Amino acid sequence: MILKRIKVQGGIFDETNCYIIKDERTNETMVVDPGGKPEKIEEMLKAIKADLKYIILTHCHGDHIGAVLEIKEKFGGKILIHRNDEEGLKNPDISLTDYIGMQNIIIDDDARLDDGDLIHLGDLEFKIIHTPGHTAGGICIYSEKEKLVFTGDTLFRGSWGRTDLPTGNFEDIINSITKKLMILPKETIVYPGHRKIYND
């Protein structure tokens, strides 16, 4: 597996972690949360000779979707998001694009994800974990074999995502973390939507 992290600016908030994951045997690749700076993401995709299969969004906020349309246009790939966040791809009151200083972005997803769905890139397998709280349709993307999880804005080092935004809910995010993420094996490396990666 090849895994790259690119810090991209999507609006006025902190840089967003965009992840590129590639299966080395098949070159099948997915991009997680292309929040902005499409040229940086495109450069990396070309450098690793990616065959882009999926653009997966951990949730619908503008700072995680800002470069989706440009990446899709140049590299293809299916846009995937949890069904409870699909409306946010078309509604700026939910995606908050205006609030964070971005132009309105209207995205049509290609397929909607549910809890327990499996995503395959060649020999790699990822499980979708529905983790509502930051948004109603927030997800984490877990690989048991690779011992890692992409948590979007559900979980950061020592904290979690805001719950005071549209469709957010504090009780939901605490339940998501305690009942779905804290039960993962201790050695699992956490790749969050913002800030530093951690595994302790």
N, C-alpha and C positions, 0 to 999 in steps of 0.2 A: 504494500500500500504506500502511495505517496500522499502526504498530507501537507498542505501549505496554508498558512494564515496570512491574510492581508488586512492591514488596518485601513479602513476607508471612512471618509467623512460623509455623513448623510444628514445634512441640516446643521443646526447650531449646537447639538449636544456632543457628548464624547464620541470619539472614533468607535466605529462598529467593527467587530471582528468578522471578516468574511473568510470562510473556509473552503478550500478546494481539495477534494478527495478523489484519488484516481486508483483504479485497479491496474497494476502494472502488466498483467498478462493481456488484458483486452483493450486497455486504454480508456475504458468506460469511466466517466467522470461525473461528479456532481458538485455543484456550487451551493453552499449554504449561506443564505443571507447576504446577497450582493447589495449592500446598502448605499453605495455611491462609488465615485471614481471608477467608472466602467473601464477606462483605459488601463488602469493598473491590473484589473482582473483579466482583461483581454490579453494583456502582455504575458501574464502567467499561464493562461490557458494555451497560448501559442507555444510558449517555452517548453511545456511538458507534453506537447502534442496530444492534447486532450480530445477525446470523443465525448462531447457533452451530452449526457443522457438526461440529467435532472437538474432543475433549479429548485431547491427546497427552501421554503420560508418557515422559520420557526414561529413567526407571527406576522401580523400585517402592518406594523408601524413603519412609517416612512423611512426611518433611518436603517431599516433592514431590507427595503424593497427598491431603493432609489435607482439601482442600475439594472434591474430585472429586464426591462424592455430592450435596452441596448445589447445585453448579453444574449438574450433570446434571438434577436434579429441577426446577430453575427455568427452564433454558434449553434442555434437550435436548442434542443432540450425541452423537456416537459416541465411546466411550472406546477409545483405541488404545494398545497397548503391545507391545514386542517379545515374541515367543512365549517366549523364555527367561526373561523376568521375570514372566510371567503368574501363576505360582505365588505369587510374592511379594505379589500383591494379596489373597491369602487366608490367608497364613501370617505371623503377627506375628514369628516367629523370623527371617524374611527381611526383612520391611518395617521391623522394629525400632521399631514404634510404642511398645511398652512402654519400650524402652530410652531413647527420647528424650522420654518423658513425655506421650505422646498416648494417647487411647483407641484400642482395637483398631478397625481399619477393614477391612471385608470388601467388596471391589469385584469385580463381574463385568464383565470387559471386553466390548466389542462386536465387536472384531476384533483380530487379532494381526498385527504387522508383521514384515517380513523385510528383510534388507539389499537395497538397491536399489529398494524400493517407492517409488512416486511418490504424493504427496498433492497434491490440487488444491483451491484456493480461487478460484473464478472464473478470472481470468487468471494467478494465481500458482501456481507449481509448486515443490514441495519434495521433495527426495530423502532417503530414510532411509538413514543410514549406521550399520551395526551396529558399535558400539565397546565390546566387552566389556572388563572390567577392574575398574571400580568395582563393577559387578554383571555377571552373566553376560549379561543382556539389555539392557545400556545402549545407547542410541542417540544419534546426533546428527542434526539436521534441517537440511539444506543447501539454499539457494536460489542457484543459479548466477547467475540474472538479477539478483537483489537483492544479490548479493555478501555473503551473511551465512550464519552457521551457529550454531544453538543447540546447545551442547555438554553441557547437563546438568552432571553431576559428573565427566565425563571430563577436561575441560580447563579450567583457570583461568589467570589471568595469572601466569606463572612457576611454575606447579605443576599438579598433577592431583589427582583424587579419591582418597580412601583405598582401599586394597586389602586391608585386614585385617578386613573385614566379610564376612558370609555371601555366598558366590558370587563374592567379589572375587578378583582375581589380578593380581599386579604385572607379570608378563611380558605378560599380555594387554593391560593398559592402555598399556604402553610401545609394544607393537606397534600398538595402535589409533591412538595419537597419531602415531607416526612413519610408519606405512604408509597411514593413511587420512585424517588431518587435516593433516599437514604438507605433503601433496601438493596441497592446495587452493590456488587462486591467492593470491598474496601480499596482495592488496587485500581479502581476505575479512575481514569484521568478525565477531569472536567474541562471542557472547552466552552467558555461562556460567550455570550453575545458582546460583552464589553469587558474591559480590564484584563487581568492576567489569568493564564491557564493555571490550574493547580491539581494536585493529586494527593493531598493530605488533609 
